[in-house]
Each structure stands twice: as structure tokens, then as C-alpha cells.
Amino acid sequence: MEIEKEIVSSKFENNHQKAIVNLIYTYGWITNLLKQRLNKHKITLQQYNILRILRGQSPKPATINLLKERMLDKMSDASRIVERLVQKKLVDRCVNDQDRRAVDIRISPEGLKILQKLDKEMSSKDILWDNITDEEAGMLSRLLDKMRG
């Protein structure tokens, strides 16, 4: 559906403003879809992001700083998110062998199990496939990269 119909407004200063409004609206739309899927498993989008980073690192551990660097939402408090994942037994925390002040974080077997379930539910194909082609998705990605410079 067109952005004008979604927000019930057609007054934009120019196409650049319209594109920004459309991006913000679409971000919210996608985020809400993903949150609905994650709520069934009682994890947040940020927790899901950290679990995916840790799975990609596995079997090597990650530090909080590495997680902060790689997180999609740079404003998230990685330490707090990791603490919640530890409480849920989805990640393990241990002291770094080389630097006793540093803490290593690894995904637990339970964390891997939940990600395996979520891999199907969080498929980007389910979100975009019916509305845009693979070629259009590639074009969109290139335009977004271009926009950020």
C-alpha cells in the first residue's frame, strides 16, 4: 500500500522527505512483524540479534564490546541484554583465560535450539517474497547502501 494511504497524508516537501517518512514507517512495519514472531519465544529483537552474532562467532567466544560493534541497534545496552539471556540460559558467561578482567560470552546449546526454531519463522523471504522480487530486493539494498553514503 502507498505511504500516503498508510499515514493518511499526501503533503510532503519533496520526494526526499517522502522517502524518509516511508523508510521510518517501513522500519516500524517490519519491526512489528518480527516482534510478533519473537514474542512466541519470549525474546526481544535485540536478544535475537545477540544470539545470531554469538552463533556466528561459535565456537569462539565474544566480548560485550564485540557484540556492541556488531549489533544492528547501536543504542542497545548489550550488557543488560546479555544478562537477560544468561538468566534465560540461552548464553553462558565465563572469565577470559588471557585477561581475567574480560568476560567471554558463548551461545548455549539451548540458545542454539531456539535459533534453529526461529530460522524458519524469521525468514526474510516470508516478509518480502510476496511483495517484491529478489532482483528488486537487491536493488533496494543497493539504494539503501547508497543513501548512507
N, C-alpha and C positions, 0 to 999 in steps of 0.2 A: 504494500500500500504506500502511496506517496506521502512524504513527510507533511505536506500541507494538510492532508486529511487526518493524519495521526495526531497532530498538535492543534488542529483547527485554527490554522493561521496561514496566510499566504504573504505576509508582509516581511520581506527580507530586504536588507540594504542592497545586497548583491548576491551572486552565486557563491562567493567565498563564505559569507555568513550562513547561507542556506546549507552549505556543505558541513560547516562546523556544527550547526544545530542538528543536522542529520546524523553526524558521527556520534554526538553525545546521546541522542535518542537511541540510536542503534546499539551503542555500548550498553545502555540500560536494558534494552530488549534482550540482548544476548546474555548479559549477566543474570537477569531474572530466570531465563530458561535453564542456565547451568545451575543456579542455586536450587531450583525446584528438584533437579536430579540429585544433587548432593545432599539435600535435606533428608532424603530417604535413608542415607547412610550416616546422618548426624555429623557431617563435616562441612566446613566452610570452603569457599573458593580459594582462600589463601592457604588453608591447610592442604587442600588438594594440590595446589601449586608446589608446596614444600615437599609433599610426598613424591611427586613426579620428579622433582630435582634430585631427591635422595635416591630414587630408583635409578636415575641416570648415572649417578655417582657410584652406585653399588658395584663392587664390594668396598670401594674406598669410602671413608667417612667424609663428612662435610663439616665445616665450621659455621657458626652463625654468620660470620662475615661473608662467606661464600654464598650462603642462602640469600642474604640481603642483596648481594650483587645480581643474582640470577632471578630473583622474584619479579613477576610481572607488575605487581603493585608495589612500587618503591616506598610507599608511605606506610606499609605494614610493619608491625613490630614483630620481627622474626623470632626474637627470644620468647615472647609471650605465646606465639603460635606453636613453637616447638614444645613449650611447657604443656600446652593443652594436648598435643599429640603424644607426649610421654605419658600423661595421665590416661589417655585412651589406649595406651600400649601399642601405638602404631609406629613409634620410633623409639630407639634406645639412645641413651646419652652415656658417654664414658670419658674418662680422663685421657688426654692425648699422651702417648708414650714419650714423644720428644719434648713436649712443653707441658708441664704439669698444670700451668695456668689455663691452658686451652682445653676446650671441651669438644669431643668428637660426637657427631650425630650420625646415626645409621638408621635406615628403614628396617623395621622389624618384619618377621615373617607375616604377622597379622596385617601390617601396613601393605605388604606386597599382595596379600589376598584381597584386600579391599580395592586396591588399584586394579587388579585383574578384573574384578566385577565392574568397576567404573569405566574401564577401557571401552566397553561396548556402549554404555549409557552416555558417555561424554563425547562420543564420536562427532567430529565437526561435520561429517557428511550428513548426519541426521538434521543438523541445524540449517545448513546451506543448500544441500543437494537438490531439494525441490524447487528452489528459487533462482539459483544461478549455476551456470555450468562450471566445470573445472577450469576451463580457459578464462572465464570471467572472474573466478576466484583468484587466479594468478594475476590477472590484470589489476584487480582491486588491491591485492597485496603490494604489487609494484607501485601503484599510485599512493598507497599509504606510506610506503618507504620513501617515495619522492617527496611527499608532503613534509615529512620530518627532516628532510634535507640530507 
